[in-house]
Amino acid sequence: MGRTLNLATTLVGQLERDIVTGALQPGDKLDERTLSERFNVSRTPVREALQKLSSSGLVETRPRRGTVVASITINELIEMFEVMSELESYCARLAARRMMAQEVDALRRLHEDCVRETERGETDPYYAANVTFHEAIYAGAHNTYLARQTQAVRNRLSPYRRLQLYRPGRIEGSCAEHAEVLDAIAKHDPEAAGAVMLRHVDIQGAALNDLLAILPRAYLSGAKAG
């Protein structure tokens, strides 16, 4: 069971990268047999991977087509990042008010993990440590409903947030911003924690331009006029 879960997680990461880099385009069919042959695994982890991708909205099931890569416009992507940044900012504000000393200590250790991965310079391990750091803040807000909603949006944006880390210097910048968030939470400063987290997650200006520059052109089609 554990091996199947690990294989499914590996497949999710690979398919996420294929989707956001354009190797898989919106509307492309994801066939279980073809994918199991490509990755040399049974259909069970493939099926579980597709279910995870479906729950995050990256793929969808269509009548007579089966599972296909879902489409998303640039406008929708920007709107989701706007919501994500506000949700995460709220989590950070509540965490600064509600986290107990032992929770802050645990968050500090998770930040140290991020620092180690930053020094190694490997994107995917850093992203995994980054996710764990953020989830600890969701939990530290002590609002289960807010944590569920934040995680749901985060899952939908996961491949795009991962893609951002490939920008030169972004891992180092992300880790430095984590340090600021941690410091504000440790000082129980809700306003500072919320403001730093908002800047950390939101994409505007140069960050937005950089993300759009590395997204495949297929994501630009069908964008609503702004």
Secondary structure as GFF3:
##gff-version 3
##sequence-region A 1 226
A	DSSP	alpha_helix	2	20	.	.	.	ID=ss1
A	DSSP	alpha_helix	32	39	.	.	.	ID=ss2
A	DSSP	alpha_helix	43	55	.	.	.	ID=ss3
A	DSSP	beta_strand	59	62	.	.	.	ID=ss4
A	DSSP	beta_strand	66	69	.	.	.	ID=ss5
A	DSSP	alpha_helix	74	98	.	.	.	ID=ss6
A	DSSP	alpha_helix	101	120	.	.	.	ID=ss7
A	DSSP	alpha_helix	123	140	.	.	.	ID=ss8
A	DSSP	alpha_helix	144	164	.	.	.	ID=ss9
A	DSSP	alpha_helix	170	186	.	.	.	ID=ss10
A	DSSP	alpha_helix	190	201	.	.	.	ID=ss11
A	DSSP	alpha_helix	205	214	.	.	.	ID=ss12
A	DSSP	three_ten_helix	217	220	.	.	.	ID=ss13
###
